Amino acid sequence: MLENIKMLTIASALQRHSAERHSVIAENIANADTRNYKAKDIEPFDQAFARLSRAGVENNAGGAAMQSEWRTFEAAQLGSHSPNGNTVSLEEQMMQSIEAQQSHEAATTIYRKAIDILRMSLGRNA
Amino acid sequence: MNVFAKAMNAAASGMNAQGFRMRVISENVANTDTPGYQSKQISFENTYDRAADINKVEVGRMTLDLSPLQRSYDPAHPLADESGYVEMSNVNMVSEMADSREAGRSYEANLATFNQARTMYSSLLDLLKR
């Protein structure tokens, strides 16, 4: 029922995207000193959401973008190559993990506010 | 597996590896003055944990530093050879110190990630409490 409200769909998709991105970043940080490890990232949310919505419309799934198939790619920043072939830059990863946390926070807040509005419209203001 | 658990699992594997590295470094530093001690070195390996679907980090084989031992002139030492030299350890204090700094810094980064995943998860659970 709640999936039919577009705002909730987008908010939960953003939550899943940022949680997944955070998990990829956690792997990068864990492997910050592993030789030949290549830093990874997942595609930005706007691109991923557009792609999944298109796929959802084509499959007559109502554009729900409920699948969490985020594309992963190797994201090496210029100049972050270590002599042992590792491309993780800890500072870069910290910035990205804060970004992921903030977008997750934003999505959670939007979700909560949407539920509040629904509840208010029902007249049972808790 | 829950995506936050994946992140926490990866961060925990990183903390585990960095903690092990710190242990090896302190063993080397403790044995700086042990005659004939060869410093130990570890390398990290990236392994894919199929059950948890994450790229963990694991400690690889431990190797000995085969560089020549440091010779110091001390004829009074019981282990001195005919020419009065003793073979001490080949621990390089400067590189061990740099290594321990790096291990500490990486450990903190992993801990920060772990805490972030925990905060994100608990903010999600707060939605249920309302």
gemmi code that builds the backbone of each chain (N, CA, C; Angstrom):
import gemmi

chains = {
    "A": [
        ("MET", (0.837, -1.196, 0.000), (0.000, 0.000, 0.000), (0.871, 1.245, 0.000)),
        ("LEU", (1.843, 1.262, 0.921), (2.683, 2.447, 1.042), (3.597, 2.639, -0.167)),
        ("GLU", (3.835, 1.535, -0.924), (4.717, 1.664, -2.091), (4.085, 2.525, -3.170)),
        ("ASN", (2.744, 2.707, -3.097), (2.093, 3.482, -4.134), (2.298, 4.973, -3.951)),
        ("ILE", (2.808, 5.377, -2.824), (3.107, 6.795, -2.628), (4.515, 7.050, -3.127)),
        ("LYS", (4.605, 7.888, -4.170), (5.883, 8.064, -4.861), (6.992, 8.564, -3.930)),
        ("MET", (6.610, 9.467, -3.038), (7.623, 10.048, -2.161), (8.266, 8.973, -1.283)),
        ("LEU", (7.427, 8.070, -0.766), (7.963, 7.000, 0.085), (8.836, 6.052, -0.726)),
        ("THR", (8.427, 5.821, -1.995), (9.227, 4.938, -2.849), (10.617, 5.518, -3.056)),
        ("ILE", (10.647, 6.833, -3.383), (11.935, 7.457, -3.653), (12.774, 7.485, -2.378)),
        ("ALA", (12.131, 7.820, -1.258), (12.894, 7.893, -0.004), (13.483, 6.535, 0.349)),
        ("SER", (12.704, 5.466, 0.181), (13.249, 4.159, 0.560), (14.305, 3.705, -0.437)),
        ("ALA", (14.147, 4.103, -1.729), (15.201, 3.756, -2.692), (16.495, 4.477, -2.336)),
        ("LEU", (16.384, 5.738, -1.907), (17.583, 6.484, -1.513), (18.219, 5.870, -0.267)),
        ("GLN", (17.379, 5.413, 0.651), (17.911, 4.744, 1.843), (18.713, 3.513, 1.451)),
        ("ARG", (18.121, 2.711, 0.553), (18.820, 1.481, 0.166), (20.107, 1.799, -0.581)),
        ("HIS", (20.024, 2.830, -1.451), (21.228, 3.209, -2.200), (22.342, 3.658, -1.260)),
        ("SER", (21.995, 4.530, -0.293), (23.078, 5.056, 0.555), (23.600, 3.992, 1.502)),
        ("ALA", (22.737, 3.066, 1.927), (23.218, 1.977, 2.778), (24.175, 1.079, 1.994)),
        ("GLU", (23.813, 0.810, 0.751), (24.675, -0.040, -0.088), (26.012, 0.654, -0.357)),
        ("ARG", (25.937, 1.969, -0.604), (27.163, 2.716, -0.878), (28.050, 2.702, 0.364)),
        ("HIS", (27.409, 2.853, 1.524), (28.188, 2.844, 2.760), (28.882, 1.500, 2.957)),
        ("SER", (28.204, 0.430, 2.577), (28.811, -0.889, 2.751), (29.998, -1.074, 1.806)),
        ("VAL", (29.891, -0.528, 0.583), (31.025, -0.598, -0.354), (32.204, 0.200, 0.199)),
        ("ILE", (31.896, 1.376, 0.793), (32.959, 2.211, 1.367), (33.616, 1.505, 2.553)),
        ("ALA", (32.800, 0.800, 3.351), (33.364, 0.050, 4.481), (34.352, -0.991, 3.984)),
        ("GLU", (34.021, -1.661, 2.856), (34.954, -2.633, 2.279), (36.241, -1.947, 1.832)),
        ("ASN", (36.093, -0.764, 1.214), (37.288, -0.040, 0.767), (38.182, 0.303, 1.940)),
        ("ILE", (37.567, 0.810, 3.025), (38.379, 1.228, 4.176), (39.036, 0.022, 4.827)),
        ("ALA", (38.293, -1.103, 4.897), (38.887, -2.316, 5.473), (40.098, -2.748, 4.661)),
        ("ASN", (40.046, -2.521, 3.344), (41.143, -2.947, 2.469), (42.095, -1.802, 2.143)),
        ("ALA", (42.165, -0.803, 3.028), (42.976, 0.382, 2.727), (44.460, 0.066, 2.647)),
        ("ASP", (44.905, -1.046, 3.242), (46.331, -1.379, 3.198), (46.592, -2.701, 2.494)),
        ("THR", (45.605, -3.177, 1.716), (45.773, -4.438, 0.993), (46.421, -4.166, -0.359)),
        ("ARG", (47.459, -4.933, -0.689), (48.122, -4.635, -1.961), (47.216, -5.025, -3.140)),
        ("ASN", (47.342, -4.255, -4.200), (46.598, -4.449, -5.453), (45.084, -4.335, -5.303)),
        ("TYR", (44.597, -3.785, -4.177), (43.148, -3.611, -4.051), (42.747, -2.320, -4.746)),
        ("LYS", (41.670, -2.391, -5.545), (41.191, -1.213, -6.270), (39.938, -0.681, -5.585)),
        ("ALA", (39.943, 0.610, -5.280), (38.789, 1.222, -4.610), (37.552, 1.123, -5.495)),
        ("LYS", (36.404, 0.884, -4.849), (35.151, 0.738, -5.600), (34.146, 1.805, -5.168)),
        ("ASP", (33.171, 2.011, -6.005), (32.081, 2.936, -5.680), (30.866, 2.435, -6.450)),
        ("ILE", (29.660, 2.930, -6.074), (28.495, 2.554, -6.866), (27.952, 3.782, -7.563)),
        ("GLU", (27.166, 3.549, -8.617), (26.727, 4.667, -9.467), (25.889, 5.654, -8.655)),
        ("PRO", (25.924, 6.965, -9.036), (25.159, 7.972, -8.294), (23.666, 7.649, -8.285)),
        ("PHE", (22.989, 8.142, -7.243), (21.592, 7.770, -7.049), (20.706, 8.212, -8.200)),
        ("ASP", (20.913, 9.454, -8.707), (20.012, 9.948, -9.762), (20.066, 9.050, -10.991)),
        ("GLN", (21.302, 8.657, -11.394), (21.429, 7.778, -12.558), (20.795, 6.420, -12.285)),
        ("ALA", (21.110, 5.870, -11.109), (20.609, 4.535, -10.780), (19.090, 4.538, -10.724)),
        ("PHE", (18.507, 5.588, -10.120), (17.059, 5.633, -9.971), (16.382, 5.774, -11.326)),
        ("ALA", (16.977, 6.623, -12.196), (16.409, 6.793, -13.534), (16.434, 5.459, -14.288)),
        ("ARG", (17.565, 4.761, -14.186), (17.714, 3.486, -14.903), (16.719, 2.450, -14.384)),
        ("LEU", (16.611, 2.339, -13.040), (15.730, 1.325, -12.459), (14.266, 1.670, -12.703)),
        ("SER", (13.918, 2.980, -12.699), (12.534, 3.348, -12.975), (12.168, 2.984, -14.395)),
        ("ARG", (13.109, 3.259, -15.343), (12.865, 2.908, -16.743), (12.639, 1.411, -16.865)),
        ("ALA", (13.509, 0.644, -16.221), (13.386, -0.808, -16.282), (12.055, -1.238, -15.678)),
        ("GLY", (11.635, -0.575, -14.599), (10.381, -0.915, -13.953), (9.191, -0.649, -14.859)),
        ("VAL", (9.237, 0.489, -15.611), (8.135, 0.812, -16.530), (8.076, -0.229, -17.639)),
        ("GLU", (9.270, -0.619, -18.136), (9.296, -1.600, -19.229), (8.749, -2.945, -18.775)),
        ("ASN", (9.023, -3.303, -17.520), (8.537, -4.595, -17.031), (7.146, -4.501, -16.429)),
        ("ASN", (6.472, -3.356, -16.633), (5.128, -3.130, -16.100), (5.081, -3.277, -14.580)),
        ("ALA", (6.189, -2.950, -13.932), (6.202, -3.055, -12.471), (5.844, -1.719, -11.832)),
        ("GLY", (5.367, -0.793, -12.654), (4.919, 0.481, -12.109), (6.054, 1.417, -11.749)),
        ("GLY", (7.243, 1.165, -12.292), (8.362, 2.076, -12.029), (8.745, 2.136, -10.567)),
        ("ALA", (8.606, 1.030, -9.880), (8.786, 1.060, -8.432), (10.251, 1.150, -8.020)),
        ("ALA", (11.149, 0.721, -8.901), (12.591, 0.724, -8.582), (12.858, 0.017, -7.265)),
        ("MET", (12.174, -1.099, -7.067), (12.335, -1.793, -5.796), (13.567, -2.695, -5.785)),
        ("GLN", (14.061, -3.027, -7.002), (15.247, -3.888, -7.047), (16.433, -3.078, -6.559)),
        ("SER", (17.271, -3.685, -5.780), (18.469, -2.947, -5.356), (19.661, -3.441, -6.155)),
        ("GLU", (19.633, -3.187, -7.455), (20.753, -3.592, -8.308), (21.558, -2.360, -8.635)),
        ("TRP", (22.439, -1.994, -7.737), (23.261, -0.822, -7.999), (24.525, -1.287, -8.681)),
        ("ARG", (24.923, -0.549, -9.707), (26.126, -0.957, -10.437), (27.371, -0.503, -9.701)),
        ("THR", (28.302, -1.433, -9.556), (29.565, -1.111, -8.887), (30.632, -0.874, -9.935)),
        ("PHE", (31.498, 0.082, -9.707), (32.616, 0.284, -10.630), (33.860, 0.645, -9.835)),
        ("GLU", (35.012, 0.484, -10.475), (36.265, 0.833, -9.805), (36.485, 2.327, -9.938)),
        ("ALA", (36.598, 2.995, -8.804), (36.710, 4.443, -8.801), (38.052, 4.841, -8.230)),
        ("ALA", (39.039, 4.958, -9.099), (40.364, 5.357, -8.624), (40.543, 6.851, -8.827)),
        ("GLN", (40.803, 7.549, -7.736), (41.085, 8.976, -7.839), (42.490, 9.148, -8.395)),
        ("LEU", (42.664, 10.181, -9.180), (43.975, 10.454, -9.747), (44.958, 10.752, -8.613)),
        ("GLY", (46.103, 10.086, -8.629), (47.120, 10.380, -7.634), (46.952, 9.619, -6.336)),
        ("SER", (45.984, 8.688, -6.268), (45.823, 7.945, -5.019), (46.461, 6.561, -5.102)),
        ("HIS", (47.255, 6.304, -6.159), (47.881, 4.993, -6.289), (49.061, 4.874, -5.328)),
        ("SER", (49.046, 3.819, -4.535), (50.173, 3.563, -3.644), (51.191, 2.703, -4.401)),
        ("PRO", (52.421, 2.653, -3.914), (53.410, 1.793, -4.578), (52.995, 0.322, -4.608)),
        ("ASN", (52.145, -0.138, -3.682), (51.745, -1.551, -3.678), (50.500, -1.812, -4.515)),
        ("GLY", (50.098, -0.832, -5.359), (48.983, -1.062, -6.265), (47.627, -0.779, -5.665)),
        ("ASN", (47.587, -0.305, -4.424), (46.313, -0.004, -3.770), (45.848, 1.386, -4.191)),
        ("THR", (44.545, 1.541, -4.445), (44.067, 2.853, -4.891), (43.115, 3.499, -3.898)),
        ("VAL", (43.079, 3.003, -2.643), (42.163, 3.581, -1.663), (42.811, 4.803, -1.024)),
        ("SER", (42.092, 5.926, -1.041), (42.555, 7.098, -0.303), (41.642, 7.252, 0.905)),
        ("LEU", (42.216, 7.112, 2.102), (41.387, 7.106, 3.319), (40.571, 8.389, 3.454)),
        ("GLU", (41.199, 9.542, 3.143), (40.502, 10.818, 3.294), (39.297, 10.877, 2.364)),
        ("GLU", (39.526, 10.446, 1.113), (38.445, 10.410, 0.129), (37.298, 9.521, 0.624)),
        ("GLN", (37.671, 8.362, 1.177), (36.642, 7.420, 1.640), (35.863, 7.993, 2.823)),
        ("MET", (36.552, 8.732, 3.699), (35.849, 9.333, 4.832), (34.810, 10.324, 4.331)),
        ("MET", (35.197, 11.150, 3.348), (34.253, 12.119, 2.780), (33.039, 11.396, 2.203)),
        ("GLN", (33.322, 10.322, 1.446), (32.223, 9.608, 0.789), (31.320, 8.921, 1.804)),
        ("SER", (31.910, 8.427, 2.887), (31.053, 7.736, 3.858), (30.174, 8.753, 4.584)),
        ("ILE", (30.695, 9.974, 4.811), (29.860, 11.017, 5.417), (28.720, 11.373, 4.458)),
        ("GLU", (29.059, 11.459, 3.159), (28.020, 11.750, 2.157), (26.914, 10.705, 2.221)),
        ("ALA", (27.342, 9.432, 2.263), (26.356, 8.340, 2.289), (25.509, 8.436, 3.549)),
        ("GLN", (26.160, 8.741, 4.678), (25.418, 8.831, 5.937), (24.398, 9.969, 5.875)),
        ("GLN", (24.839, 11.108, 5.305), (23.933, 12.259, 5.247), (22.746, 11.993, 4.348)),
        ("SER", (22.985, 11.339, 3.195), (21.851, 11.101, 2.311), (20.906, 10.073, 2.933)),
        ("HIS", (21.461, 9.139, 3.707), (20.597, 8.192, 4.408), (19.762, 8.907, 5.458)),
        ("GLU", (20.410, 9.838, 6.166), (19.705, 10.635, 7.180), (18.565, 11.439, 6.536)),
        ("ALA", (18.885, 12.050, 5.376), (17.873, 12.852, 4.678), (16.695, 11.979, 4.279)),
        ("ALA", (16.991, 10.802, 3.723), (15.916, 9.911, 3.276), (15.071, 9.461, 4.460)),
        ("THR", (15.727, 9.163, 5.579), (14.977, 8.730, 6.765), (14.060, 9.839, 7.266)),
        ("THR", (14.580, 11.079, 7.258), (13.766, 12.207, 7.714), (12.556, 12.416, 6.809)),
        ("ILE", (12.792, 12.338, 5.501), (11.677, 12.510, 4.557), (10.627, 11.433, 4.787)),
        ("TYR", (11.081, 10.210, 4.974), (10.165, 9.094, 5.206), (9.326, 9.360, 6.450)),
        ("ARG", (10.018, 9.803, 7.527), (9.313, 10.035, 8.784), (8.285, 11.143, 8.645)),
        ("LYS", (8.679, 12.227, 7.925), (7.764, 13.354, 7.741), (6.552, 12.925, 6.924)),
        ("ALA", (6.781, 12.095, 5.903), (5.665, 11.633, 5.066), (4.685, 10.833, 5.904)),
        ("ILE", (5.223, 9.982, 6.784), (4.348, 9.197, 7.662), (3.582, 10.127, 8.598)),
        ("ASP", (4.281, 11.178, 9.095), (3.618, 12.148, 9.973), (2.446, 12.811, 9.267)),
        ("ILE", (2.674, 13.204, 7.995), (1.611, 13.876, 7.235), (0.424, 12.940, 7.049)),
        ("LEU", (0.721, 11.682, 6.705), (-0.351, 10.693, 6.534), (-1.162, 10.562, 7.819)),
        ("ARG", (-0.415, 10.494, 8.914), (-1.055, 10.304, 10.210), (-1.918, 11.513, 10.570)),
        ("MET", (-1.391, 12.698, 10.236), (-2.126, 13.926, 10.536), (-3.423, 13.969, 9.727)),
        ("SER", (-3.321, 13.529, 8.456), (-4.506, 13.581, 7.611), (-5.557, 12.586, 8.078)),
        ("LEU", (-5.133, 11.569, 8.821), (-6.104, 10.621, 9.355), (-6.801, 11.182, 10.595)),
        ("GLY", (-6.270, 12.271, 11.127), (-6.921, 12.926, 12.253), (-6.576, 12.332, 13.594)),
        ("ARG", (-5.652, 11.336, 13.577), (-5.238, 10.797, 14.874), (-3.828, 11.293, 15.140)),
        ("ASN", (-3.749, 12.503, 15.625), (-2.445, 13.128, 15.774), (-1.738, 12.603, 17.031)),
        ("ALA", (-0.830, 11.690, 16.786), (-0.174, 11.070, 17.943), (1.032, 11.888, 18.382)),
    ],
    "B": [
        ("MET", (21.933, -11.069, 3.704), (22.339, -10.389, 4.939), (22.034, -8.900, 4.835)),
        ("ASN", (21.617, -8.358, 5.922), (21.335, -6.933, 6.044), (22.561, -6.101, 5.627)),
        ("VAL", (22.286, -5.037, 4.876), (23.394, -4.279, 4.291), (24.239, -3.584, 5.361)),
        ("PHE", (23.611, -3.222, 6.482), (24.391, -2.598, 7.565), (25.285, -3.630, 8.232)),
        ("ALA", (24.756, -4.840, 8.355), (25.580, -5.910, 8.929), (26.773, -6.182, 8.028)),
        ("LYS", (26.563, -6.049, 6.696), (27.678, -6.238, 5.766), (28.756, -5.196, 6.016)),
        ("ALA", (28.317, -3.933, 6.140), (29.281, -2.852, 6.368), (30.019, -3.063, 7.682)),
        ("MET", (29.268, -3.451, 8.718), (29.912, -3.637, 10.023), (30.868, -4.822, 9.994)),
        ("ASN", (30.476, -5.860, 9.247), (31.327, -7.042, 9.103), (32.650, -6.690, 8.425)),
        ("ALA", (32.556, -5.904, 7.340), (33.765, -5.504, 6.625), (34.649, -4.656, 7.532)),
        ("ALA", (34.031, -3.712, 8.248), (34.818, -2.847, 9.141), (35.469, -3.674, 10.245)),
        ("ALA", (34.747, -4.662, 10.764), (35.305, -5.493, 11.827), (36.493, -6.303, 11.310)),
        ("SER", (36.395, -6.793, 10.058), (37.530, -7.549, 9.509), (38.749, -6.636, 9.379)),
        ("GLY", (38.499, -5.359, 9.011), (39.601, -4.403, 8.919), (40.233, -4.149, 10.268)),
        ("MET", (39.389, -3.985, 11.306), (39.932, -3.736, 12.647), (40.736, -4.930, 13.134)),
        ("ASN", (40.234, -6.118, 12.834), (40.927, -7.347, 13.212), (42.320, -7.400, 12.584)),
        ("ALA", (42.363, -7.097, 11.269), (43.641, -7.159, 10.559), (44.612, -6.113, 11.090)),
        ("GLN", (44.110, -4.888, 11.321), (45.005, -3.836, 11.805), (45.480, -4.144, 13.229)),
        ("GLY", (44.620, -4.764, 14.028), (45.023, -5.148, 15.380), (46.125, -6.187, 15.346)),
        ("PHE", (46.008, -7.137, 14.414), (47.048, -8.158, 14.279), (48.368, -7.520, 13.851)),
        ("ARG", (48.249, -6.568, 12.919), (49.437, -5.874, 12.435), (50.132, -5.149, 13.588)),
        ("MET", (49.319, -4.513, 14.451), (49.863, -3.798, 15.598), (50.593, -4.769, 16.520)),
        ("ARG", (50.049, -5.977, 16.661), (50.683, -6.975, 17.529), (52.053, -7.351, 16.995)),
        ("VAL", (52.128, -7.580, 15.660), (53.410, -7.962, 15.066), (54.420, -6.831, 15.218)),
        ("ILE", (53.948, -5.585, 15.035), (54.859, -4.441, 15.179), (55.407, -4.378, 16.604)),
        ("SER", (54.531, -4.585, 17.598), (55.027, -4.473, 18.975), (55.967, -5.610, 19.304)),
        ("GLU", (55.748, -6.784, 18.698), (56.713, -7.874, 18.900), (58.077, -7.501, 18.345)),
        ("ASN", (58.059, -6.876, 17.153), (59.337, -6.465, 16.556), (60.032, -5.424, 17.420)),
        ("VAL", (59.245, -4.427, 17.893), (59.853, -3.353, 18.687), (60.403, -3.918, 19.992)),
        ("ALA", (59.660, -4.859, 20.595), (60.117, -5.439, 21.856), (61.418, -6.193, 21.674)),
        ("ASN", (61.650, -6.749, 20.471), (62.841, -7.565, 20.237), (63.957, -6.811, 19.532)),
        ("THR", (63.921, -5.483, 19.583), (64.973, -4.706, 18.899), (66.358, -5.096, 19.376)),
        ("ASP", (66.506, -5.357, 20.659), (67.837, -5.618, 21.209), (68.129, -7.098, 21.388)),
        ("THR", (67.277, -7.958, 20.819), (67.532, -9.393, 20.902), (68.546, -9.782, 19.839)),
        ("PRO", (69.682, -10.362, 20.211), (70.670, -10.744, 19.189), (70.099, -11.797, 18.243)),
        ("GLY", (70.305, -11.610, 16.947), (69.876, -12.593, 15.966), (68.397, -12.577, 15.629)),
        ("TYR", (67.638, -11.609, 16.130), (66.188, -11.572, 15.837), (65.949, -10.986, 14.455)),
        ("GLN", (65.159, -11.706, 13.642), (64.789, -11.179, 12.318), (63.372, -10.647, 12.407)),
        ("SER", (63.158, -9.430, 11.954), (61.842, -8.814, 12.157), (60.786, -9.515, 11.295)),
        ("LYS", (59.573, -9.597, 11.832), (58.483, -10.286, 11.153), (57.694, -9.293, 10.327)),
        ("GLN", (57.199, -9.760, 9.188), (56.383, -8.891, 8.350), (55.149, -9.642, 7.906)),
        ("ILE", (54.002, -8.901, 7.848), (52.780, -9.544, 7.365), (52.284, -8.778, 6.154)),
        ("SER", (51.445, -9.435, 5.366), (50.807, -8.727, 4.256), (49.310, -9.003, 4.345)),
        ("PHE", (48.527, -8.068, 3.821), (47.069, -8.216, 3.852), (46.576, -8.781, 2.539)),
        ("GLU", (45.584, -9.648, 2.631), (44.983, -10.216, 1.425), (43.512, -9.834, 1.392)),
        ("ASN", (43.025, -9.553, 0.190), (41.611, -9.252, 0.020), (40.887, -10.538, -0.328)),
        ("THR", (39.949, -10.977, 0.540), (39.239, -12.219, 0.266), (37.750, -11.956, 0.165)),
        ("TYR", (37.115, -12.693, -0.715), (35.670, -12.542, -0.881), (34.972, -13.556, 0.014)),
        ("ASP", (34.176, -13.050, 0.961), (33.430, -13.925, 1.860), (32.089, -14.248, 1.200)),
        ("ARG", (31.961, -15.482, 0.698), (30.780, -15.837, -0.081), (29.508, -15.801, 0.768)),
        ("ALA", (29.616, -16.261, 2.009), (28.428, -16.335, 2.861), (27.886, -14.943, 3.163)),
        ("ALA", (28.797, -14.001, 3.420), (28.359, -12.654, 3.797), (28.296, -11.718, 2.596)),
        ("ASP", (28.818, -12.140, 1.427), (28.824, -11.335, 0.202), (29.574, -10.015, 0.399)),
        ("ILE", (30.740, -10.069, 0.992), (31.545, -8.852, 1.132), (33.007, -9.165, 0.841)),
        ("ASN", (33.761, -8.103, 0.542), (35.200, -8.230, 0.343), (35.891, -7.952, 1.663)),
        ("LYS", (36.261, -9.011, 2.347), (36.915, -8.847, 3.642), (38.409, -8.675, 3.457)),
        ("VAL", (39.071, -8.271, 4.532), (40.533, -8.256, 4.502), (41.009, -9.307, 5.496)),
        ("GLU", (42.026, -10.060, 5.083), (42.581, -11.079, 5.966), (44.093, -10.958, 6.004)),
        ("VAL", (44.655, -11.418, 7.103), (46.102, -11.369, 7.232), (46.707, -12.536, 6.474)),
        ("GLY", (47.646, -12.245, 5.586), (48.265, -13.300, 4.783), (49.402, -13.970, 5.535)),
        ("ARG", (50.319, -14.574, 4.808), (51.433, -15.286, 5.435), (52.382, -14.330, 6.135)),
        ("MET", (52.888, -14.789, 7.251), (53.897, -13.988, 7.939), (55.259, -14.367, 7.395)),
        ("THR", (56.079, -13.365, 7.069), (57.407, -13.657, 6.529), (58.456, -12.995, 7.414)),
        ("LEU", (59.678, -13.492, 7.306), (60.772, -12.891, 8.065), (61.532, -11.934, 7.163)),
        ("ASP", (61.957, -10.844, 7.724), (62.774, -9.887, 6.990), (64.172, -10.474, 6.856)),
        ("LEU", (64.595, -10.769, 5.608), (65.862, -11.469, 5.396), (67.033, -10.517, 5.194)),
        ("SER", (66.842, -9.246, 5.436), (67.952, -8.303, 5.280), (69.016, -8.606, 6.343)),
        ("PRO", (70.288, -8.240, 6.077), (71.373, -8.625, 7.003), (71.171, -8.044, 8.398)),
        ("LEU", (71.592, -8.814, 9.387), (71.467, -8.353, 10.779), (72.448, -7.210, 11.032)),
        ("GLN", (72.065, -6.372, 11.966), (72.933, -5.238, 12.280), (74.112, -5.728, 13.127)),
        ("ARG", (75.353, -5.342, 12.761), (76.524, -5.759, 13.533), (76.997, -4.593, 14.384)),
        ("SER", (77.168, -4.876, 15.663), (77.690, -3.789, 16.501), (78.938, -4.287, 17.232)),
        ("TYR", (79.871, -3.381, 17.466), (81.161, -3.753, 18.070), (81.022, -3.736, 19.583)),
        ("ASP", (81.130, -4.929, 20.197), (81.005, -5.024, 21.656), (81.772, -6.256, 22.122)),
        ("PRO", (83.090, -6.156, 22.261), (83.911, -7.346, 22.570), (83.542, -7.978, 23.905)),
        ("ALA", (82.931, -7.204, 24.834), (82.616, -7.758, 26.151), (81.363, -8.621, 26.126)),
        ("HIS", (80.621, -8.587, 24.998), (79.356, -9.326, 24.926), (79.624, -10.821, 24.833)),
        ("PRO", (78.860, -11.647, 25.562), (79.116, -13.114, 25.513), (78.944, -13.702, 24.115)),
        ("LEU", (78.148, -13.063, 23.255), (77.903, -13.619, 21.927), (78.823, -13.021, 20.861)),
        ("ALA", (79.834, -12.252, 21.277), (80.706, -11.604, 20.293), (81.570, -12.639, 19.582)),
        ("ASP", (81.841, -12.405, 18.263), (82.704, -13.331, 17.526), (84.173, -12.932, 17.732)),
        ("GLU", (85.102, -13.559, 16.980), (86.533, -13.346, 17.222), (86.922, -11.886, 17.048)),
        ("SER", (86.275, -11.220, 16.068), (86.653, -9.825, 15.820), (85.931, -8.854, 16.751)),
        ("GLY", (85.116, -9.366, 17.699), (84.483, -8.491, 18.684), (83.144, -7.935, 18.268)),
        ("TYR", (82.542, -8.460, 17.173), (81.248, -7.950, 16.716), (80.106, -8.856, 17.183)),
        ("VAL", (78.968, -8.266, 17.522), (77.766, -9.035, 17.872), (76.724, -8.791, 16.791)),
        ("GLU", (76.019, -9.842, 16.360), (74.932, -9.654, 15.398), (73.655, -9.388, 16.163)),
        ("MET", (73.156, -8.169, 16.050), (71.916, -7.812, 16.740), (70.738, -8.043, 15.777)),
        ("SER", (69.563, -7.518, 16.115), (68.383, -7.750, 15.266), (68.431, -6.849, 14.033)),
        ("ASN", (67.578, -7.128, 13.060), (67.497, -6.234, 11.900), (66.209, -5.403, 11.926)),
        ("VAL", (65.706, -5.123, 13.135), (64.481, -4.323, 13.243), (64.819, -2.868, 12.940)),
        ("ASN", (64.057, -2.274, 12.029), (64.259, -0.866, 11.709), (63.220, -0.047, 12.470)),
        ("MET", (63.695, 0.633, 13.510), (62.782, 1.355, 14.404), (61.918, 2.362, 13.655)),
        ("VAL", (62.536, 3.092, 12.706), (61.798, 4.160, 12.023), (60.625, 3.590, 11.226)),
        ("SER", (60.898, 2.487, 10.480), (59.810, 1.949, 9.675), (58.753, 1.282, 10.554)),
        ("GLU", (59.171, 0.715, 11.697), (58.178, 0.123, 12.597), (57.259, 1.205, 13.160)),
        ("MET", (57.857, 2.361, 13.511), (57.056, 3.461, 14.049), (56.062, 3.952, 13.013)),
        ("ALA", (56.549, 4.130, 11.762), (55.662, 4.596, 10.687), (54.530, 3.595, 10.470)),
        ("ASP", (54.902, 2.303, 10.525), (53.920, 1.236, 10.336), (52.853, 1.277, 11.431)),
        ("SER", (53.297, 1.516, 12.671), (52.323, 1.486, 13.770), (51.391, 2.695, 13.682)),
        ("ARG", (51.930, 3.831, 13.227), (51.058, 4.991, 13.021), (49.986, 4.681, 11.975)),
        ("GLU", (50.434, 4.054, 10.882), (49.493, 3.748, 9.809), (48.435, 2.760, 10.283)),
        ("ALA", (48.885, 1.760, 11.068), (47.928, 0.772, 11.574), (46.896, 1.442, 12.469)),
        ("GLY", (47.361, 2.356, 13.341), (46.430, 3.040, 14.232), (45.436, 3.886, 13.482)),
        ("ARG", (45.931, 4.567, 12.455), (45.058, 5.438, 11.670), (44.004, 4.613, 10.916)),
        ("SER", (44.440, 3.498, 10.317), (43.495, 2.658, 9.582), (42.474, 2.042, 10.537)),
        ("TYR", (42.940, 1.694, 11.737), (42.013, 1.128, 12.727), (40.924, 2.143, 13.055)),
        ("GLU", (41.332, 3.400, 13.262), (40.355, 4.441, 13.584), (39.358, 4.645, 12.452)),
        ("ALA", (39.854, 4.589, 11.210), (38.957, 4.758, 10.064), (37.914, 3.650, 10.046)),
        ("ASN", (38.354, 2.420, 10.326), (37.414, 1.301, 10.352), (36.396, 1.462, 11.464)),
        ("LEU", (36.867, 1.944, 12.616), (35.978, 2.135, 13.758), (34.930, 3.201, 13.440)),
        ("ALA", (35.372, 4.279, 12.763), (34.433, 5.346, 12.398), (33.360, 4.810, 11.462)),
        ("THR", (33.773, 3.976, 10.491), (32.805, 3.390, 9.564), (31.816, 2.504, 10.301)),
        ("PHE", (32.338, 1.729, 11.233), (31.485, 0.840, 12.017), (30.416, 1.645, 12.755)),
        ("ASN", (30.859, 2.745, 13.394), (29.918, 3.578, 14.144), (28.888, 4.219, 13.240)),
        ("GLN", (29.331, 4.637, 12.039), (28.383, 5.235, 11.097), (27.303, 4.238, 10.721)),
        ("ALA", (27.703, 3.009, 10.409), (26.726, 1.991, 10.025), (25.744, 1.751, 11.162)),
        ("ARG", (26.272, 1.758, 12.385), (25.418, 1.550, 13.543), (24.407, 2.692, 13.697)),
        ("THR", (24.891, 3.940, 13.521), (23.996, 5.096, 13.630), (22.900, 5.045, 12.572)),
        ("MET", (23.305, 4.688, 11.331), (22.328, 4.628, 10.246), (21.274, 3.577, 10.558)),
        ("TYR", (21.720, 2.440, 11.057), (20.779, 1.363, 11.351), (19.822, 1.775, 12.467)),
        ("SER", (20.363, 2.447, 13.504), (19.477, 2.785, 14.622), (18.504, 3.896, 14.225)),
        ("SER", (18.919, 4.790, 13.289), (17.964, 5.810, 12.841), (16.832, 5.154, 12.053)),
        ("LEU", (17.163, 4.050, 11.368), (16.127, 3.323, 10.637), (15.169, 2.629, 11.623)),
        ("LEU", (15.753, 2.101, 12.697), (14.914, 1.419, 13.687), (14.021, 2.426, 14.425)),
        ("ASP", (14.496, 3.685, 14.527), (13.687, 4.710, 15.187), (12.383, 4.945, 14.455)),
        ("LEU", (12.377, 4.689, 13.138), (11.137, 4.848, 12.373), (10.070, 3.889, 12.891)),
        ("LEU", (10.520, 2.728, 13.319), (9.563, 1.706, 13.785), (8.982, 2.061, 15.141)),
        ("LYS", (9.758, 2.840, 15.919), (9.333, 3.111, 17.281), (8.149, 4.065, 17.336)),
        ("ARG", (7.935, 4.802, 16.233), (6.932, 5.849, 16.303), (5.506, 5.306, 16.257)),
    ],
}
model = gemmi.Model(1)
for chain_id, residues in chains.items():
    chain = gemmi.Chain(chain_id)
    for i, (resn, *xyz) in enumerate(residues, 1):
        res = gemmi.Residue()
        res.name, res.seqid = resn, gemmi.SeqId(i, " ")
        for name, pos in zip(("N", "CA", "C"), xyz):
            atom = gemmi.Atom()
            atom.name, atom.element = name, gemmi.Element(name[0])
            atom.pos, atom.b_iso = gemmi.Position(*pos), 0.0
            res.add_atom(atom)
        chain.add_residue(res)
    model.add_chain(chain)
structure = gemmi.Structure()
structure.add_model(model)
structure.setup_entities()
